[in-house]
Amino acid sequence: MGKKIIVAGGGHGGIGCAALLAKKGFDVTVYEKCKRKDIGYDWTDIFDRKAFAAIGMDMPSDDKWCLKNDMTFYGPNMTMALVQNTPVDQLEIQMERKVLYDCIIEYAENCGVKFEFGNAVEAPIMLGNRVVGIKTEKGDVFGDLVIDSCGMNSPVRGQLPEYLGIQHEAQPFERFYVWRGFYEKLECDNIPDKFRLMLFHKGKLGISWVAEEEEYTDVLIGRFIEPDMEEVEKTLAVLREENGHLGEKLVRGGAFAHIPVRQPLAVLVADGYAAIGDCAFMTVPIIGSGIANSMKAAKILAEVICNDKTESYSAAALWKYQKEYWKQIGNSMAPMAAVKLLLTRLQPEEIDYIFEKGILNAEDMTISADTTSLFDMVKDMIEPEALKAKITGLAGNPAVLKKILRMVKDIAAVTVATTLMPASYEVNKVRKWAEMYNKCFKR
Ligand SMILES: Cc1cc2nc3c(=O)[nH]c(=O)nc-3n(C[C@H](O)[C@H](O)[C@H](O)COP(=O)(O)OP(=O)(O)OC[C@H]3O[C@@H](n4cnc5c(N)ncnc54)[C@H](O)[C@@H]3O)c2cc1C
């Protein structure tokens, strides 16, 4: 029998990695707090279809997904509409989360992964510096490696000893509080946009979206400061005034959830431990999409584990996962966290100014499946006419210019910090580096 791998939590990356490892003969069990029927939210997700290939899976059949609609962005005063225009071959796909879970769980089970549903993980079990297992509500479980896929609020990551340098909690403005619900779709002669996304809607620090689907109207209300149901209801009332197809009756979903919108976790590994997915803050910081990155990380982690001939799964051996994740994905995500910080510093009227003066245009807002770095996003910005508008716009508003220059400085600092990541794992060096890296993201 192969080495025993514990996957704490049934996140997408954890299940993907479990499948790849089980295929190679590892003895892998996923411990998931939800019952099988309850896993996954009652809503749809948008992500890069290459995620399936990353975990060695065939693309699910055509009836299980569709291409996403382009979004139309509005600033707070709702006067300028920036419409995405994504080439069809670069469009992400849209899929029901529960269907996605059905597909990846079935695939993992066929690969030999065992699942314990309805068993919450409570804490790591330590032996000296090493994670040797997990405490679950049904008892202690020991293994050769714990893959932490428990999401953003993982009780495993959150209770690791401080000296490992692994951050326990996301900080303020690194967590996006979201309400998502599907409402009755009303007859309406004039549905303004298929997928409308409003930044700082009515001056609130966050976003709202209203998307027309075949059978319902999809609403997401996101804030950096946690909203309560009263605020959600007030926002819904305003959205109904502006979007005639948004009805009163909630037909699906209707839940609060959190999304990490921040830089990737500085340290992904410890002896006997690796973090993946939202637990390692692998979402794209400015849009909160984390499914594809998690499944791509699964491939990297599985390869490192399979190539660890010592079978020690020590932090030193798993550091290759850290380095490779950062090389392929993390180095592109961290600068985007500096862009997100800019968004949290801007005033609503400054966002309107940025839209109106073309400092950001529709091209800039077109984020495709192949937009994997800040460079991909800004490369069209240097087109001469667009650049001229941006420079003129910035010159006309010193306050906005100052904030953008601060972001440029932040991006430079982040880029320097990421290049200084230690080549090999030594706990003190790694901790020092993590402190320096985390300091780049002060609001
Ligand atoms: C409203 C909303 C919309 C989103 N839309 C998109 C989108 O369109 N596209 C996209 O790419 N991403 C989207 N995301 C982000 C996406 O959900 C995550 O980035 C992605 O699922 C990867 O996270 P994860 O699977 O690692 O963590 P999670 O989704 O948090 O999954 C963690 C799993 O661990 C389980 N778990 C948690 N605690 C325990 C415990 N103590 N014991 C055992 N099990 C536990 C949970 O039940 C869950 O099954 C969205 C998130 C939200 C909240």
PDBQT file of the ligand as one rigid body, heavy atoms in Angstrom, charges set to zero:
ROOT
HETATM    1  C1  LIG A 501     -20.188  33.564  -3.985  1.00  0.00    +0.000 C 
HETATM    2  C2  LIG A 501     -18.934  32.972  -4.539  1.00  0.00    +0.000 A 
HETATM    3  C3  LIG A 501     -18.779  32.926  -5.900  1.00  0.00    +0.000 A 
HETATM    4  C4  LIG A 501     -17.617  32.387  -6.446  1.00  0.00    +0.000 A 
HETATM    5  N1  LIG A 501     -17.509  32.340  -7.798  1.00  0.00    +0.000 NA
HETATM    6  C5  LIG A 501     -16.417  31.781  -8.347  1.00  0.00    +0.000 A 
HETATM    7  C6  LIG A 501     -16.329  31.647  -9.750  1.00  0.00    +0.000 A 
HETATM    8  O1  LIG A 501     -17.234  32.014 -10.488  1.00  0.00    +0.000 OA
HETATM    9  N2  LIG A 501     -15.206  31.095 -10.257  1.00  0.00    +0.000 N 
HETATM   10  C7  LIG A 501     -14.174  30.670  -9.479  1.00  0.00    +0.000 A 
HETATM   11  O2  LIG A 501     -13.157  30.185  -9.994  1.00  0.00    +0.000 OA
HETATM   12  N3  LIG A 501     -14.245  30.797  -8.131  1.00  0.00    +0.000 NA
HETATM   13  C8  LIG A 501     -15.324  31.324  -7.551  1.00  0.00    +0.000 A 
HETATM   14  N4  LIG A 501     -15.402  31.448  -6.187  1.00  0.00    +0.000 N 
HETATM   15  C9  LIG A 501     -14.226  31.059  -5.383  1.00  0.00    +0.000 C 
HETATM   16  C10 LIG A 501     -14.185  29.565  -5.270  1.00  0.00    +0.000 C 
HETATM   17  O3  LIG A 501     -15.299  29.138  -4.527  1.00  0.00    +0.000 OA
HETATM   18  C11 LIG A 501     -12.912  29.074  -4.578  1.00  0.00    +0.000 C 
HETATM   19  O4  LIG A 501     -11.818  29.863  -4.896  1.00  0.00    +0.000 OA
HETATM   20  C12 LIG A 501     -12.645  27.650  -4.977  1.00  0.00    +0.000 C 
HETATM   21  O5  LIG A 501     -13.742  26.871  -4.622  1.00  0.00    +0.000 OA
HETATM   22  C13 LIG A 501     -11.392  27.080  -4.343  1.00  0.00    +0.000 C 
HETATM   23  O6  LIG A 501     -11.564  27.035  -2.979  1.00  0.00    +0.000 OA
HETATM   24  P1  LIG A 501     -11.471  25.661  -2.167  1.00  0.00    +0.000 P 
HETATM   25  O7  LIG A 501     -12.178  24.615  -2.954  1.00  0.00    +0.000 OA
HETATM   26  O8  LIG A 501     -10.079  25.456  -1.821  1.00  0.00    +0.000 OA
HETATM   27  O9  LIG A 501     -12.247  26.063  -0.864  1.00  0.00    +0.000 OA
HETATM   28  P2  LIG A 501     -13.764  25.975  -0.517  1.00  0.00    +0.000 P 
HETATM   29  O10 LIG A 501     -14.620  26.221  -1.682  1.00  0.00    +0.000 OA
HETATM   30  O11 LIG A 501     -13.967  26.822   0.696  1.00  0.00    +0.000 OA
HETATM   31  O12 LIG A 501     -13.933  24.452  -0.137  1.00  0.00    +0.000 OA
HETATM   32  C14 LIG A 501     -13.446  23.956   1.076  1.00  0.00    +0.000 C 
HETATM   33  C15 LIG A 501     -14.101  22.647   1.366  1.00  0.00    +0.000 C 
HETATM   34  O13 LIG A 501     -13.661  22.233   2.637  1.00  0.00    +0.000 OA
HETATM   35  C16 LIG A 501     -14.781  21.943   3.451  1.00  0.00    +0.000 C 
HETATM   36  N5  LIG A 501     -14.442  22.290   4.818  1.00  0.00    +0.000 N 
HETATM   37  C17 LIG A 501     -14.319  23.520   5.351  1.00  0.00    +0.000 A 
HETATM   38  N6  LIG A 501     -14.005  23.429   6.654  1.00  0.00    +0.000 NA
HETATM   39  C18 LIG A 501     -13.925  22.107   6.923  1.00  0.00    +0.000 A 
HETATM   40  C19 LIG A 501     -13.641  21.386   8.105  1.00  0.00    +0.000 A 
HETATM   41  N7  LIG A 501     -13.408  21.989   9.261  1.00  0.00    +0.000 N 
HETATM   42  N8  LIG A 501     -13.616  20.034   8.022  1.00  0.00    +0.000 NA
HETATM   43  C20 LIG A 501     -13.862  19.391   6.865  1.00  0.00    +0.000 A 
HETATM   44  N9  LIG A 501     -14.190  20.033   5.725  1.00  0.00    +0.000 NA
HETATM   45  C21 LIG A 501     -14.187  21.368   5.765  1.00  0.00    +0.000 A 
HETATM   46  C22 LIG A 501     -15.910  22.781   2.901  1.00  0.00    +0.000 C 
HETATM   47  O14 LIG A 501     -17.160  22.214   3.227  1.00  0.00    +0.000 OA
HETATM   48  C23 LIG A 501     -15.613  22.744   1.416  1.00  0.00    +0.000 C 
HETATM   49  O15 LIG A 501     -16.178  21.614   0.813  1.00  0.00    +0.000 OA
HETATM   50  C24 LIG A 501     -16.562  31.934  -5.598  1.00  0.00    +0.000 A 
HETATM   51  C25 LIG A 501     -16.730  31.966  -4.222  1.00  0.00    +0.000 A 
HETATM   52  C26 LIG A 501     -17.906  32.460  -3.691  1.00  0.00    +0.000 A 
HETATM   53  C27 LIG A 501     -18.056  32.466  -2.212  1.00  0.00    +0.000 C 
ENDROOT
TORSDOF 0
